Amino acid sequence: MLKSNLKLIIYAIIAALIVLALITVILPTKDDFDLANPYWNGLSEFYRLTNAFNIDIMIHNVDPESSILFIIGPSFNITKERIDLWKKYVENGGILVIMDETGFVNYALESFKIKIDGHKMFDAVFYYNSWRMPKIIDIRDSRFNASVIIMNMPSILNITDYNPNLKILAYSSSFSFLDLDEDGMPSSNEPIGPFPIAVELIYGKGRIIIFSDSSLFINSILNLGDNLNLLKNIIGNRLVIVDSGIWQKTPHSEFRSFILLLYNFISMPEIKYFLIITILFAIYTLINKSKIKEYDEINYLLIKHPDWDKNLLKILKEERNRVE
């Protein structure tokens, strides 16, 4: 009986783990900037339009000359090792797009004499829905094919020194202001625009595009103004890569990534067929082992007691197994 209950417990645990894995994969993540997040703060629409690859640049190598690498909304300070990889990527012909309003990327920008201010920039005249969503109409690069860019609680770019390889791509309006006291209202001591909100840096064989807002291409903002045109013209015909190593993931997102990685591994033809053959062989072995054990036990008794009823022995054995 104890043996039978133990088997049931093991089967129940296995079933529960399978159900948990399925639920984890089916339920979409709510992490900011996640390519699988279909909610307002996700990048699922970005993913649908670009077929972007979500990888950690510290682990995977990418071809700089045929790709474009997005750094969107980092949630912690960037390490020197990662920055060195970004620079090497651009030096060899890659396009690096950095999008941040927090200042977490400032360590990476020090050598270029530019930094993310970190304070929010609002606009009292040119805005969409509220001052917190400034409209950018002073766009100085025709390659973007955009006349209006909608931002979402952006910051500004501070250019700390002259850099001949730097070009300002867009400014906020003269009615914009930097909200130093975080009250959402302009004050007499707060700087007023226009402020740089997008720049381009030539570096080696490639270039770096910097925006002071990580939300330009999230699901709730992408289709506002000319943001979609902006995205398409930045990408061109390059392969889109999003560096996933800059975010602090939730446990749900971590487990979901692990399950999907495991599924992709198992789905490889050589792994899949090996597992099928292994499972079939295991089932065959277990069935035959059970039959042999049953045959040997009953056959042993019949040899010692040839007058006993074989069918009755089978019934008794089944009853014993049931009780156990």
N, C-alpha and C positions, 0 to 999 in steps of 0.2 A: 504493500500500500504506500509506504514511504517513498519507495523508488518511483512509483507511478506519479505521485504528487510532485516529486522533484522534477520529473520530465515536464509536467504541465507548467511548472513555474518557469523553467528554462524556455519553453516554447512561448509563454506569455511575455517574457522579457524580450525575446527576439522580435515578436510581433509588435510590441510597444516601441522598440527602437526603429523598426521599419516605418511604422505610422508616424513617429516623431520626425524622421528624416523626410518623409513625403510632405508633411505639414510645413516643415521648415522651407522646403523648396517651393511649395505652392504659394505660401504667404509671401508677398513681396516685401522687401526691406524698406524701411523708412529713413535710412541714413541719408544725410545731406549729400548731394552730388553723386549718389550711387547710380550707375547706369541701369540698374534693374528697378529703381524706385520710380513708380508711376505717379506719385503724388506731386504736389506743387513744388517741392524742394528737390526733386530728383532730376535725373538726366536721361530718362527712358526715351523721350522724344529725340533728344540729341543722339542717342544710340541708334534709334530707328533710322534716322536720316543719314548717319555717317558710317554705320557698321563699325564703330570704334572698338578697339581692343583695350581692355582694362587690365593692365599689367604693372608689376613693380619693376621700374627701370633698373633697380639694384640687382635684380635676379635675371631678367631677360634682356638680350641684346636686340636692338632694332637698327634697320638701315637708315641712316640720317638723310640721305639724298632723296629717298622716296617717301618719307613720312613726315608727320607733324605731331609734336608732343605737347599735350595740354597739361598744365598744372593748375588745377581748379580748387580753390578754397581749402588750402592746407589747414589742418587742425592742430598742428604743433610746429615748433621750430625745425627748420630743415638742417640736416647734418652736412658737414663739409664734404663727406664722401659722395653724397647724392648731388650736391652742387657741382662737384668736379665732373661727375658723369654728365650732368646737363650741359656744362660748358664744352666738354669734349664732343658731345652730340651736335651742338651748334657749330663748333669749329669745323666739323667734317661735313657741313652742308645741311644740317637739320633746321627746322623752324620750331622754336620753342614759344608757346603761348602761356604767359603767366597771368593768372586772374586771382586777385586777392585784395581785400580791403582791411585786413587785420594787421598786416606788418610781419606776419610769420616768414615771409620770403625776403625780408630786408637784408638778411645776412648774405643772401645770394646776389643782391643788387649793389652791395657796397662798392665793388670795384668799378661799377658803371656810373657812379655819382648820381644815383637815383634811389628813392625810397618811397614806400607806401606810408602816407601820413598816419593812418590809423583812426583818425576822427571821421565822423560821418559828414558827408556833404549833401546839403539839401538845396532845393531851388524854389523860391517863392512865386515864380511866374511861369517858367517853362517846366511843367511836370505832368505826369500821367496819374490821375486819381488823387495823389497826395504829394506834398513837398518831398516826401521820402523816396519818390520815384522820379528823379530828374529826367527831363528830355534833353538829349545832347544833339544840338543842331549845327554846331560849329565843327564839322568833320572835314579835315584837310587832306584827305587821301581818296582820290577818285577810284582807286582799286577796290574799295569796300562796296561801291555802288549802294551807298546808304545815305539818306538825308536826315533820318531821325533814329537815334539809338535810345532805347529806354533802359535806365539803370535802376537798381533796387538797393537803396541804402548804401551807396558807394562811399569810398573815401576819395582822396586825390593823390596825385603824384608830386613829390617834391624833388626837383632837380637841383642837386646841391652844388654842382660845378659844371662848367662847359665840357661838353663831349661832342667832338666833331662827327662821331658816328651815330648820334642820337637825333631822331626826328619826332616832333610832336604830331600825333595823328588826329587828336580831337581835344577840344576844350569844352568846359561847362559854360553856361551863360554868365553875363555880368550880374545877374540877379541871384546867383548861387552864393551860398555861404557855408563856412566850415563851423559845425556845431561843437565848439570846444566845451561848453558847459552841459551838453547833452540834454538840453531842455526842448529841443525840436523847434526853437524859435531863434531868429537872428538877434544878436546883441551888439552893442556898440563896439565892443572890443574884439569881435570875431571877424576874421578875414573874409573878404568878399571876392567873388570870381571876376574874371574867368580863371579856372584852374585846369591844368593838364589832367586828363583822365585816361589817355591812351598814348603810348609812345612806341617807337620801333628803334631797335639797336642793331646795327650791323656788327657781326662778330665772326671773325674767321670767314669761312665759306657760307655761313648761314646767317640767320637773323632771329632776334628776340622781340616779341610783341608783348607789351605789358598793359593790362587793364587794371584800374583801381576798383574793380567790382568782380566778385566771383559768380554773380547770379545772372549774368547776361544771357546764358543759354539754358537755364533751368526750365522745367516744363511750364511754369506759370509766366515766364518772361519771354521765352524764345520767339513766340509768334506776335509779339508787340513791336510796333514801329518797324524798323528795317533790320531788326536783330538777326532774323533768319538769313537775309541777304549778306549781312556782315559775316556770319558763320561760314556760309558757302564760299564766299570770296577769299576768306582767310585760308580755308582748307585747299581750295583748288582741286587738283586730282591726286592729292597725296593720301597715303594711308594714315588714318587717325589713331593715335595712341593716347590713352589717358593714364598718367602715372598714379597708381592706386596706393603707393607706399607713403603718401603724405596725409592719410586720414586715420583717425582713431576709430576703428570699427566697433560696433556693438556685438555682444555675444551671438545674437541671432544672425547677424551678417557674417561673422566669422564661421559659424557652424554651417551656414548655407553655402558659403564659398568652399568649405571642405567637402560637403556632400556633392556639390557640382563637380569639383575637381576629381573626386573619387569616381563619380559616374562617367566623366570623360575618359578617365583611365580605363575603366572596365569596358567602355564602348570601343576601345581600340580592337580591331579585328583579331589580332593574335592573342590578346588577353581574353576577349569574349569567347572565342572558340576553345581556348584552353580551359576556361572555367566550366563551359558546358560539358566538355569531355570528362573533366574531373568530377563534376556533380553526378553525371550519369554513371560513371564508374563506381563512385561512392554508394549510390543507391543500389546498383547491381550487387556490390559486395555485401552490403547490409542485408539485403533480401536473401541472398544465398547463404550467408552466415547463419541467419535465423533458421532457414530450412535445414541446413546441415546439422545445427545444434538440436533441432527438434527430431530430426531423423535419427541421429546418433543416440539420443536419450531413449527414445521409444524402441529403437532396434536393439539396444543393449538389454532392455527389460524383456523383450520378446525372446531373445536368445536364452536368457536365464529361465524364462517362463513361457515356453512356446504355446501353452494352452490359454494364455491370457488373450483378451479381445483387444485388437489393435485400435479399433474405433473408440472403444471405451477409454483406452489410455489417452487418446488424443483429447477426448472430452474432459477428462480429469486434469490434463495438463493445461488446457485453456482456462478451466475454472481456477486452477492454482495461480496462473498468471494474472487473472482478473483480481483475485484477492490481494496479490502482491502490489 
